[in-house]
């Protein structure tokens, strides 16, 4: 089990679509928070590379294992289940693969929900878009759990946001 204890997510859950493509319809990430998230993903996940998601909307950016096999027992996103483990939508929300032992803790945390195909055996959950720096830190913890599940390794540490962007991004 790799899932961290998460703080309570403030406010109501965002509205999301009920079908594929599974999108977040409210509470989008501000541009500077989404950009900080993408920079963190680039810096903190060694052995991975960017690519166009094989299962999400064309505007989504995905992280793939870079030519290595997933950790023993890890089941990543379809269609192959062995390379794409997280993707970020244009709204800042994410889909990711988590250790099945972590699903209950994640889903009860208030930070995300099941993907519409989850109950059909697809190991994908939605992580809500971070709305500010504090939420970005929490989202990074969940992504780190997904990365550990996918690779068997801890992510590199990297700052989440440049100091100049922090004050603007703390407003929800």
N, C-alpha and C positions, 0 to 999 in steps of 0.2 A: 504494500500500500504506500502510495507516494503523495497523497493529498494533504495539503496544509490546512490548518484551522484558519478560516477566513473571517474577517470582520463582517458585521451586518451591512448589507447593501441598503443605502438610504432610499426612501421613496418607494413608489409603486413599481412593479415590474413593467418593462416596456411592452408595447403591443408588438406582436410578431405574426407573421403569416402562418396559416394552418397547413400549408402544403409546400411541395418542392417547386421552385426554389424557396427555401426557408429563410426569410428575411426579417430583420428588425425594422418595424415601421415607425417607431417613435424613440426619443431619447438617443439620438445619434451622437457620435463622438465629434467634438469640435475638431477642425482641421489640424490644429497644432498638436492635439492629443493623439490623433490617428497617425500623424507623421512621426511623433515620438515613439509610438508603438512599433511602427515599421522599422525605425532605426534600431530600436532595442532588439527586435527579432533578427535583424541583420548582424548585430554585434554579439548577441548572447548565445546563439545556437550553433556552435561549431559542428562541422560535418553535415551541414544542411545548405540548401541552395533555394533561391527563388524560382518560381515557375508559375505558369497559368494553371489554376486549379483544374483538375480532371473531372470534378464533380459539381462545381459551383458556377455561379454567374460569371461571364467573361470579365467583369470588372474586379473579380476577386484575385488576390495575390496569395499564393500558397508557398509553404515551406515543405521541401522534400528532403528525404535522406539523400545525401550526395554519394551515391554509388555503394552504400553499405547496406547490409541487411538489418532489419529491425532487431531489437532485443528479443531473446527467446520468449515466445508466447505472446508477443505484442501483435495486435490486429489493428492496423491503421485504416485509413479511409478507403472506400471503394474507388476505382473498380478492382485494383489489385490487392489492396490491403497491406502493402509492404513498403510504401514510399511517402505518400502525402499524409502528414499527421496534423496539420493546422492550416487553415486559410482565413484571411481577413477580408471582410466585405467592405464595399465603399462606405457603408454607414459606420464602420468601426467594430461591428460585431464579428464574432469568430465562430467557426466550427472547428472542433478538435476531437481527437481520439484520446480517451483516458483509460487507465487501468479499470477494468470492470469492478474491481474491489473499491474503487473510489467513486463510482457513480452515485451511490446513495448520499454520501457526504456532499458531493458537488451539487446534486439536485436539491438537497434540503438547505443549501447555503443561501439561496435566493439570487445567486449570480448567473444563473442560466437555466436552461430547460432541455428537454429531450428534443432531438431532431424528429420530424414526422416519420422517418423510417426506423427510428430507434427500436420500436417494438417488433420490427421485422428482422431483428438480428444485426442491425447496422450499428457499429461502435462509434457513434457521432453524437455529440451534444453541442448545443449553442451556448457560447459565453457572451453575455451582454456587452455592448460597446461601453468602454470606459468614458465617463463624462468629464473627468477631471484627473489631476495628478494622483490623488489618493486612490481613486479607482484604478488608474493605470498600474499602480504598484500591485494591487490585488490581482488584476488581470495577468500581470507578469508571473505571479505565483502559480496561477492555474496553468498558464502556458508552460512554465517550468516543469510542472507535474506531467504534462503531456509529453514534453521532450524527454524527461527521465523514463517514462513508460516506453516511448518509441526507441530510444537509444541505449538505455541502461546507464546513462551518464548524467551528471548535473550540468546545467547550463553555465556558461561563463558569466561572471557578474559584469553588469554595465549600467551606467546611470540611465534612468528612465527618461528624463527630460532635461534640456538645457535650462539653467537657472532663469534666464530671461523669459522663457515661455511658461514657467511655473505659475506666476501670479495670474496671468490671463486664463490659464487652463483650470484654475481651481474653482471657477464659477460654473455651476451646473446649469 
